[in-house]
Structures are given as C-alpha cells and as structure tokens.
Amino acid sequence: MPQTTIIILLLLTAILVVQGILLLRPNIRMWKRGRVASFQQKKQLIDDTLHRLQCPVVWKSEDDAQVAEFTFQEGHFRLYVSEDAEAVRLSYLFFLCVSIDKLNLVRELCNRCNMNTRAEHLLYTVDNTEHGTNVHIIAGIYLHEKTAERVMTEALRNIFAWRNSFVQKYHELNAERGKFADLDVEQGKAELDRQFSLLREQEILRRPLQKGHRETLESGMTLPELAERLFGIADFQPQELKVVTDTVKVFTDKGIINTFRIYSALTDGINLSAFVRAHATLEVCFCEAKKSDRPHFMQLFLETAGNSTHTLYYRATATLMPLSPAANLPLGSYETQERSCGCLMAVDLDATTERKNLEFRFMWQDAKDKQQRGEEHLLSDEQRLILHIIDPTIAYCLYFGKQLFLRQRYYEALSYLEYAFESMQETSAKMSNEQMETLCEVAYLSGFCHTELHRFKEAYYYLFIAFGFNHITYTEAYVNCLVNMGDFRAERLIDTLLTQTQGNRHNSETENEGYVQKFISFLQRRKTTLLIRRKKYNEAEELLKRMLNEPDNSDFALHELATIQRLRKN
C-alpha cells in the first residue's frame, strides 16, 4: 500500500475518533451526573447534606428501605431511601391533626392544593382509633453531589409554604362552615358553584333545548308523547318507523308505532331491565292530522347515559326536518326551519313510588330531628329546602323537585316545583320569614328551569319574583332571562346594577368579595352581548378593551373582539 494512502487512512481514523468523543461527551457527562448511586452512597450524601443544614439524622430500617428522620426549623421530616430507586421520598407527616367531622373539609383542601403543586403532594389519613383526620405532605426529590444542598433546602421551603397555605385556608373555610347547608363542605360549596356554572350556561345559551322525562318499564316515552313535548305536535299521525341498530327494522302499523317505547331500541327485547347497546337511531315519518298532505320527517338519536341500582339513563337528540316552502307555507316560517332538541330520559326499574315515599319520609323526619338537636349545618340541600314546610305534599314536591333540578332534569323538576309554588302562594300571607325565603327559592328554581327550556315568558314570571330578594344568583338568572328573550329593559337594568354594585362594593364583606367581582364581570359580559346584538360595535369594543385586564373576562373579551372584527368585515 502506498505511503500516501496509509497517511490518509490514519487521518480519517483520527477524525472519526475525535468526532465520536465529541458526540459522546454530553452523554458521558449526563451519565455521570444522573447515574443511580449505590445505597451507601445515597446514605452518605444525605448525611453530608443534612449535616451542612445542621440537621442531626437518625436512620431506621423499614421494610426494604432505609428511613432518615430529622428536624428542620421545628418540623419533623422523614427521607425514604430504597436501593432500586434513584429518587428519594421526603415526607412531612401529621402537620395538621383535626377531628373526624372535618374530613370533608380536609379532603376539599387536599384536592384544591394538589391541582397546583409541582413536586409536592398533600394527602390525608383517617385515624379510627383517635377518631381523627391527619394531613401530610410528601415530595419526590433527586439528590446529586453538586446540587443536593440546594435541592433539599428548596424542597423543605416548598413544603413549609404549602403547610402554611393549607393551615391558613383550613381555618378560613372552617370558620365559614356554617354557611353551607350540607355536612360535606366540598359538596355544599360545589352546589353553589354549580349554580353559578349553570348560570354561565344560560349566559351563552348555545346549547339545544333540554328537557327531561321519567319513565318506567311499563310506561316508557312513546313517539307521539315525544313529538308533543319537544315540538308541540299534538295530533301525531304515524306513517313509518325505521329502527336502526346492528340491524334495520321497519314498521308501518300505526298501532305499533304509536305504542313503541323509545328506550326499547337500546334493549334486546327480552331483558328489558338493562341496555345492551350504546347507540340507536329512529327515523320517523308522520303527519299532523290537520295537515295530512305534508309529511314530516323526524330523526331521533339515542345514547346511553349511565345507570344506577334503580334507574337507567339515556339521552335522546331529536331533529325535525324542515318542510319545503309552499304557497301556504312561506320561506322563513317556523315549519320551514330545522328544529333540534335534546332530552335526558330516565327509566325506573322498580316500584318507584313506594321507594320515593320511603326516602322522603325518612329525609323529612331526619331534617326535623336535626333541627331539634341544633344540627342544621348537617342538613342536605334538599332537607334545608323542606325544613320549614308543614304540608307533607308540598315538602315532597320540593324535595324531589330540588333533586331533579340539581341533576339538570329541568322538565321533570317543573312538575314538582310549580305545584309546590302554587300551593305555597295560597298561604303566603301567613308565612314566616324562613317560609318566604323558601317560596322565593322555589320561584328561582322554577324560573331557571323554564329558561333552560327556552320558555322565557314563563321564566320571567318566576324570576321577577325571585329578583326582589336581592340574591346574586337570583339576579343573574333574571338578567339572563331578559337578555336572552331580547327584552328592551335588559341594558337599563344592567347599567343600574353595575352602578349600585360598584358604588356599594367598599361596604361588602371581604369573604363575599370574590362573588361580587364575579357578579360585576357577569354584568359586563351581558352588556357587551347586548351592544354587539344591537350593532353598537364601538361601545362594545371600548368596554371589551377594559375587560382584557380582568381575569374573569379576558378570554371572553378576546373572543368578542374577534367577533366584532368579523362582523365589521361582513
């Protein structure tokens, strides 16, 4: 081989070796920094780190791990070190010990904190012996020779910060405990927040119409009933029904179609007490008796929505296809427009009436007993509503009406709530303050249900009554109703409320400040909606720009500013 060739090969080899070293150097460095140290090396590193932090260490054996116990700034900590894990677990145990009746409050706070922590995790344990609830903080950390002291110090400080935040918030919420009707503080607050969330849904009002209905296996919802409830068609005359599942079945017999139980499309026809498929589609051709020459087409999509011990749930989405324009049916009329509605259905599997009677009698007597013992803070939301009601029929309707309302079963809830409201009105002159507050709440619940069903005139009747009681949730529901029905008084009312709320804000209690600010933000959003609807884009734009710096309104403001730009272009 020529000498020149050999020299060239040696140079190429040298270049490749150098490149390889350069490429591997970062990986080598990372391996050196991140390699799992031996058990003894970990212990030694922890000993050295805690010694520099002036923390004496006591080592104990625990199963397959070694535990380092030490005290830092009067806090007692434990470090769990195992041989097969690179990370060590730092724990701060029993930093708060409270009685068992505070369990729900502790659970709520743990959940709230864990949504915001990074490496730390807050948890609680129940001590059945002492009948108490204990709260702890744990964190996983990685210790390396060069960074161990910094990492350890930062972890300890973060744990102290979360401890202080948890304890402070615990005492704040515990002081407010009596404001929530339910023993479960998390649930009680969630119900209040839920109502605000539902109000936000009404604020947007972009969902299809939602109604609810309860069925039994013997009296399930039929197609004529559905057409009347959802679309106001009272003279349903069937022509054809097509049931599409894994197979396709076509029915033309009017008697079969009229008595067809809608839920049965989700069953196998044999075992009626359970759904065997998740979806089904019904295609219906029918006429109205007075307009037999113009057939209608309705498509019904069914979807299972869970089940309980006694009840099967499913959701039905119905679409009524538009009719073609004709001489007696001009374009733009109601019947030439597509209409879609959503229904939440429930099929009871047992003797519901007796079960509900037993449930009501127990809960009503339990509410009275708790009142006599001075334990009103232990009442459920439904029990609180019926507490001051004497008439058992009214109390029964309120109890189940409120249950259905909280489950968003608005159509069904109305049958209970409106009966209770009408019955209570007859004795309004003799009512106590507590009973009058209950009547007001029933008016709010009834009005809210009607708003969800797009029955704004009926909703207005009830919500105007509730509005007079100066409650934020009642007021928001009333404003939503006026705005969504296009009432000319809405803007004037919003301006008045904004002026009053902002003027009286300095007198509000600190604990209510958050809700007051949310109320102001709500009013601003509703006013913006009205301005855009009336094509007052400049005024809306000016208000939206001010809202950009408000946490509750910033996302809304960005979206609506883009909407205004789009509307101007069009």
C-alpha positions in Angstrom: 0.0 0.0 0.0 1.4 3.4 -0.9 2.6 5.6 2.0 0.3 8.4 1.0 -2.7 6.2 1.2 -1.8 5.0 4.7 -1.4 8.6 5.9 -4.8 9.5 4.5 -6.4 6.5 6.3 -4.8 7.4 9.6 -6.0 10.9 9.3 -9.6 9.8 8.6 -9.5 7.4 11.6 -8.3 10.2 13.8 -11.1 12.5 12.7 -13.7 9.8 13.3 -12.4 9.1 16.8 -12.4 12.8 17.7 -16.0 13.2 16.4 -17.1 10.2 18.4 -15.6 11.6 21.5 -17.3 15.0 21.0 -20.7 13.3 20.3 -20.4 11.1 23.4 -19.1 13.7 25.8 -22.6 15.1 26.7 -24.0 11.6 27.2 -21.0 10.7 29.3 -21.5 13.9 31.3 -25.2 13.2 31.8 -24.5 9.6 32.8 -22.0 10.8 35.4 -24.5 13.3 36.8 -27.6 11.1 36.6 -26.4 7.6 37.4 -28.0 5.8 40.2 -25.7 5.8 43.2 -25.3 2.9 45.4 -27.3 2.5 48.6 -24.4 3.5 50.8 -23.5 6.5 48.5 -27.1 7.8 48.9 -26.9 7.5 52.7 -23.6 9.2 52.8 -24.8 12.0 50.5 -27.9 12.6 52.7 -25.8 12.6 55.9 -23.4 15.1 54.4 -26.3 17.3 53.1 -28.2 17.4 56.3 -25.0 17.9 58.3 -24.4 21.1 56.3 -28.0 22.1 57.1 -27.3 21.5 60.8 -29.9 18.7 61.0 -29.0 15.6 63.1 -30.1 12.4 61.4 -31.4 9.1 62.9 -31.5 6.2 60.5 -34.1 3.4 60.8 -34.8 0.3 58.8 -38.3 0.0 57.3 -39.2 -3.0 55.1 -36.8 -2.8 52.1 -35.9 0.8 52.7 -33.8 3.0 55.0 -35.5 6.0 56.6 -33.7 9.1 57.7 -35.5 11.1 60.4 -34.5 14.7 61.0 -35.8 18.0 62.3 -35.6 21.2 60.2 -36.9 24.5 61.7 -39.0 22.6 64.2 -40.6 20.5 61.5 -40.1 16.7 61.7 -39.3 15.1 58.4 -38.5 11.6 57.0 -36.5 10.6 54.0 -37.2 7.2 52.4 -34.3 5.7 50.6 -34.5 2.5 48.6 -31.8 0.7 46.7 -33.6 0.3 43.4 -35.0 3.9 43.0 -32.9 6.9 42.2 -35.3 9.4 43.8 -35.8 9.7 47.5 -39.2 10.4 49.1 -39.3 13.4 51.5 -42.3 13.4 53.9 -43.7 15.8 56.4 -46.2 13.8 58.4 -49.0 14.9 60.8 -48.5 18.6 60.3 -52.3 19.0 61.0 -54.5 16.8 63.1 -58.2 17.5 63.4 -61.4 15.7 64.4 -63.1 13.3 62.0 -66.0 15.7 61.4 -63.5 17.9 59.5 -62.8 15.1 57.0 -64.7 16.6 54.1 -63.1 20.0 54.6 -59.6 18.4 54.6 -60.4 16.4 51.5 -61.6 19.5 49.6 -58.4 21.4 50.5 -56.1 18.5 49.6 -57.8 18.3 46.2 -57.5 22.0 45.7 -53.8 22.1 46.6 -52.8 19.1 44.6 -54.2 20.8 41.5 -51.5 23.5 41.9 -48.5 21.6 43.3 -45.5 20.6 41.3 -43.4 18.0 43.2 -45.3 18.0 46.4 -48.5 16.0 47.1 -50.9 16.6 50.0 -52.8 13.6 51.4 -54.9 12.7 54.5 -55.4 9.6 56.6 -58.1 8.7 59.0 -57.2 7.5 62.4 -60.1 5.3 63.6 -58.5 4.8 67.0 -58.4 8.5 67.8 -61.4 9.3 65.6 -59.4 12.0 63.8 -58.1 13.1 60.4 -54.4 13.7 59.8 -52.8 15.7 56.9 -49.4 15.0 55.4 -47.1 16.3 52.6 -44.8 14.1 50.5 -42.4 15.0 47.7 -40.0 13.1 45.4 -36.6 14.6 45.0 -33.4 13.8 43.2 -30.1 14.3 45.1 -26.7 14.6 43.4 -23.5 15.6 44.9 -23.2 19.1 43.5 -26.9 20.1 43.9 -28.0 18.2 46.9 -28.0 21.0 49.4 -29.8 23.4 47.1 -32.4 20.8 46.1 -33.0 19.8 49.8 -33.4 23.3 51.0 -35.8 24.3 48.2 -37.9 21.2 48.9 -38.1 21.9 52.6 -39.1 25.5 52.0 -41.8 24.5 49.5 -43.2 22.0 52.0 -43.4 24.7 54.7 -45.1 27.1 52.2 -47.7 24.5 51.4 -48.2 23.7 55.1 -48.8 27.4 55.9 -51.1 27.9 53.0 -53.1 24.8 53.9 -53.5 25.6 57.6 -54.5 29.2 56.8 -57.1 28.1 54.3 -58.4 25.4 56.6 -59.1 27.9 59.4 -60.8 30.3 56.9 -63.1 27.6 55.5 -63.8 26.1 58.9 -65.0 29.5 60.1 -67.4 29.6 57.1 -68.6 26.0 57.7 -72.0 27.1 59.0 -72.8 28.9 55.8 -73.0 25.6 53.9 -76.1 23.6 54.4 -74.5 20.2 53.9 -72.1 18.4 56.2 -69.9 17.8 53.2 -68.3 21.3 52.7 -66.9 20.3 49.4 -70.3 19.3 48.2 -72.0 22.3 49.7 -69.6 24.7 48.0 -69.8 22.7 44.8 -73.6 23.1 44.7 -73.2 26.9 45.0 -70.5 26.9 42.3 -72.7 24.6 40.3 -75.5 27.1 40.2 -73.1 29.8 39.0 -71.8 27.4 36.4 -75.4 26.8 35.2 -75.9 30.5 35.1 -72.9 30.8 32.8 -74.5 28.2 30.6 -77.6 30.3 30.3 -75.4 33.3 29.6 -74.2 31.7 26.5 -77.4 29.8 25.6 -75.9 28.0 22.6 -77.0 24.5 23.6 -80.0 22.8 22.1 -83.2 22.7 24.1 -83.0 20.3 27.0 -85.9 18.6 28.7 -86.3 15.7 31.0 -88.7 12.9 31.4 -89.0 9.9 33.8 -90.3 6.6 32.6 -91.0 3.1 33.9 -90.7 -0.2 32.0 -94.5 -0.3 31.7 -95.0 3.4 30.8 -92.0 4.4 28.7 -92.0 7.5 26.5 -93.7 7.0 23.1 -93.1 8.8 19.8 -96.4 10.8 20.0 -95.5 12.0 23.5 -92.0 13.0 22.4 -93.3 14.9 19.4 -95.7 16.8 21.6 -93.2 17.6 24.4 -90.4 18.6 22.2 -92.1 20.2 19.2 -95.6 20.9 20.3 -97.2 18.5 17.8 -100.4 17.4 19.4 -102.0 15.4 16.5 -99.3 12.9 15.6 -100.3 10.6 12.8 -97.6 8.0 12.1 -96.8 6.5 8.7 -93.4 4.7 9.1 -90.8 4.0 11.7 -87.3 2.7 11.0 -85.2 1.4 13.9 -81.5 1.3 13.1 -79.2 -0.7 15.4 -77.0 -3.6 14.3 -80.0 -4.4 12.1 -82.7 -2.3 10.4 -86.4 -2.8 11.3 -89.2 -1.1 9.5 -92.7 -0.7 11.0 -95.8 0.7 9.1 -98.5 -0.4 11.5 -99.9 2.7 13.2 -100.7 0.9 16.4 -97.2 -0.5 16.8 -95.6 2.9 16.0 -97.8 4.8 18.5 -97.1 2.4 21.3 -93.4 1.9 20.6 -91.3 2.5 23.7 -88.4 4.7 22.7 -86.0 3.2 25.3 -86.6 -0.3 23.9 -84.4 0.5 20.9 -81.5 0.2 23.4 -82.6 -3.2 24.7 -82.7 -6.6 23.2 -86.4 -7.0 23.6 -86.0 -9.8 26.1 -84.1 -8.4 29.1 -85.8 -5.0 29.5 -84.0 -4.1 32.7 -80.7 -3.4 31.0 -79.4 -1.6 27.9 -77.5 -3.9 25.5 -76.2 -1.3 23.1 -74.8 2.2 23.4 -76.5 3.8 20.4 -79.6 3.5 18.3 -81.3 5.7 15.6 -85.0 6.1 14.9 -86.3 7.6 11.7 -90.0 8.6 11.8 -92.3 9.7 9.0 -95.6 11.2 10.3 -98.3 13.8 9.5 -100.3 16.2 11.5 -104.0 15.4 11.4 -104.9 18.9 10.1 -102.1 18.9 7.5 -102.2 15.3 6.3 -100.8 16.2 2.9 -97.5 17.4 4.3 -95.5 14.6 5.8 -92.9 15.3 8.5 -89.6 13.5 9.0 -88.0 13.2 12.4 -84.7 11.6 13.3 -84.0 10.5 16.8 -80.5 9.6 18.0 -80.4 7.6 21.3 -77.3 7.3 23.5 -77.0 5.6 26.9 -76.1 7.9 29.8 -75.2 5.6 32.7 -77.3 3.7 35.2 -77.9 3.3 38.9 -79.3 0.5 41.0 -82.9 1.6 40.3 -82.7 3.6 37.1 -81.4 3.5 33.5 -80.5 6.8 31.9 -80.3 7.7 28.2 -80.1 10.9 26.1 -82.3 11.5 23.1 -81.4 14.1 20.4 -84.3 14.7 18.1 -84.2 16.6 14.8 -87.3 17.7 13.0 -86.6 18.2 9.3 -87.9 21.4 7.7 -90.8 21.4 5.3 -90.4 22.8 1.8 -91.8 26.3 1.3 -95.2 26.4 -0.4 -98.0 28.8 -1.2 -99.5 28.5 2.3 -96.0 28.0 3.9 -93.7 30.9 3.1 -89.9 30.7 3.3 -88.7 31.7 6.8 -91.8 30.4 8.6 -91.4 28.3 11.7 -92.1 25.0 9.9 -89.5 25.6 7.1 -86.7 25.7 9.7 -84.8 22.8 11.1 -85.5 22.2 14.8 -83.4 20.1 17.2 -83.9 19.3 20.8 -82.1 17.2 23.4 -83.8 15.1 26.1 -82.4 13.4 29.1 -84.5 10.3 29.9 -84.7 8.0 32.9 -86.3 4.6 33.1 -87.1 3.4 36.6 -86.7 -0.4 37.1 -88.7 -0.9 40.3 -91.7 0.3 42.3 -90.5 3.9 42.2 -93.4 5.5 44.0 -93.1 3.5 47.2 -89.3 3.8 47.2 -89.6 7.6 46.8 -92.2 7.8 49.6 -89.9 5.9 52.0 -87.0 8.1 51.0 -89.0 11.3 51.5 -90.4 10.3 54.9 -87.0 9.4 56.2 -85.3 12.5 55.0 -88.1 14.8 56.2 -88.1 13.3 59.7 -84.3 13.4 59.7 -84.4 17.1 58.9 -86.8 17.8 61.8 -84.7 15.7 64.2 -81.5 17.6 63.2 -83.3 20.9 63.7 -84.4 20.0 67.2 -80.8 18.9 68.1 -79.4 22.2 66.7 -77.6 20.4 63.9 -79.0 22.4 60.9 -75.5 22.5 59.4 -75.8 18.8 58.8 -78.8 19.1 56.5 -78.6 18.3 52.8 -79.6 20.9 50.3 -83.0 19.2 49.8 -83.6 18.9 53.5 -82.8 22.6 54.0 -85.5 23.5 51.4 -88.2 21.5 53.2 -87.2 22.2 56.7 -89.8 24.9 57.4 -92.6 23.3 55.3 -95.6 21.9 57.2 -97.7 20.4 54.4 -96.2 16.9 53.6 -97.4 17.1 49.9 -95.6 20.4 49.4 -92.5 19.2 51.1 -92.5 16.0 49.0 -92.6 18.1 45.8 -89.9 20.4 47.0 -87.6 17.6 48.0 -87.7 15.8 44.7 -88.0 18.9 42.6 -84.7 20.2 44.0 -83.1 16.8 43.4 -84.1 16.9 39.8 -83.0 20.5 39.4 -79.5 19.7 40.6 -79.4 16.8 38.1 -80.3 19.1 35.3 -83.6 17.3 34.8 -85.5 20.6 34.3 -88.6 19.4 32.6 -89.4 16.8 35.2 -88.4 19.2 38.1 -91.0 21.7 36.9 -93.9 19.4 37.6 -92.9 19.2 41.3 -91.7 22.8 41.7 -94.7 24.6 40.1 -97.2 22.6 42.1 -95.3 23.5 45.3 -95.1 27.2 44.3 -98.8 27.4 43.5 -99.7 25.7 46.8 -97.4 27.8 48.9 -98.8 31.0 47.4 -102.2 30.3 48.9 -100.7 30.7 52.4 -98.1 33.4 51.6 -99.9 36.0 53.9 -99.2 33.8 57.0 -95.7 32.7 56.1 -92.7 33.1 58.4 -89.5 34.7 57.1 -88.0 31.3 56.6 -91.0 30.0 54.6 -91.0 33.2 52.5 -87.3 32.6 51.6 -88.3 29.1 50.6 -91.0 30.4 48.4 -88.5 32.7 46.8 -86.1 29.9 46.1 -88.8 27.8 44.6 -89.6 30.7 42.2 -85.9 30.9 41.3 -85.7 27.2 40.6 -88.9 27.2 38.5 -87.8 30.3 36.5 -84.4 28.7 35.9 -85.9 25.5 34.6 -88.1 27.5 32.2 -85.1 29.5 31.0 -83.3 26.2 30.2 -86.3 25.1 28.2 -86.3 28.4 26.3 -89.7 29.4 27.8 -88.7 32.9 28.6 -92.1 34.4 29.3 -92.8 31.7 31.9 -89.3 32.1 33.3 -89.8 35.9 33.6 -92.8 35.4 35.8 -90.9 33.4 38.4 -87.6 35.1 38.2 -89.1 38.6 38.6 -90.4 37.3 42.0 -87.0 36.0 43.0 -85.3 39.1 41.8 -86.9 41.2 44.5 -85.0 39.2 47.2 -81.6 40.7 46.3 -79.6 37.5 45.9 -76.7 37.3 43.4 -77.8 34.0 41.8 -81.4 35.1 41.5 -80.3 38.4 40.0 -78.1 36.7 37.4 -80.8 34.4 36.4 -83.2 37.3 35.9 -80.7 39.2 33.9 -80.0 36.2 31.7 -83.7 35.8 31.1 -84.2 39.4 30.0 -81.1 39.3 27.7 -82.0 36.0 26.1 -85.6 36.9 25.4 -84.4 40.3 23.9 -86.3 42.4 26.4 -85.6 46.2 25.9 -85.2 46.7 29.7 -82.2 44.5 29.9 -79.5 47.1 29.2 -81.0 49.7 31.5 -81.2 47.1 34.3 -77.6 46.0 33.8 -76.4 49.7 34.0 -78.3 50.2 37.2 -76.9 47.0 38.8 -73.4 47.9 37.8 -73.7 51.4 39.3 -75.2 50.0 42.5 -72.7 47.2 42.9 -69.6 49.2 42.2 -70.9 52.0 44.4 -71.5 49.7 47.4 -68.5 47.5 46.8 -66.5 49.1 49.6 -69.2 48.1 52.1 -69.2 44.4 51.1 -67.7 41.8 53.3 -64.3 40.5 52.4 -65.5 36.9 52.3 -68.0 37.8 49.6 -65.6 39.9 47.5 -64.9 37.1 45.1 -68.6 36.6 44.3 -69.2 40.4 44.0 -66.3 40.6 41.5 -67.7 37.7 39.5 -71.1 39.4 39.5 -69.6 42.6 38.1 -67.8 40.6 35.4 -71.0 38.8 34.5 -72.9 42.1 34.1 -70.1 43.4 31.9 -70.3 40.3 29.6 -74.0 40.5 29.4 -73.9 44.2 28.5 -71.3 43.5 25.8 -73.6 40.9 24.3 -76.4 43.4 24.1 -74.2 46.1 22.5 -73.0 43.6 19.8 -76.5 42.4 19.2 -77.6 46.0 18.6 -74.6 46.6 16.4 -73.1 49.2 18.8 -69.6 47.9 17.9 -67.7 51.0 19.1 -69.2 51.0 22.6 -68.8 47.2 22.8 -65.2 47.5 21.7 -64.4 50.1 24.3 -65.8 48.0 27.1 -64.1 44.8 25.9 -60.7 46.5 25.8 -61.1 47.4 29.5 -62.1 43.8 30.2 -58.9 42.4 28.8 -57.1 43.0 32.1 -59.7 41.3 34.2 -59.1 37.5 34.8 -62.8 36.6 34.6 -63.3 38.4 31.4 -60.0 38.3 29.4 -60.8 35.2 27.4 -64.3 36.4 26.7 -63.1 39.8 25.7 -60.5 38.4 23.2 -63.2 36.2 21.6 -65.8 39.0 21.3 -63.2 41.5 19.9 -62.5 39.0 17.2 -66.3 38.6 16.6 -66.7 42.3 16.2 -63.9 42.4 13.6 -65.5 39.6 11.7 -68.9 41.3 11.8 -67.5 44.5 10.5 -65.9 42.7 7.6 -69.1 41.0 6.7 
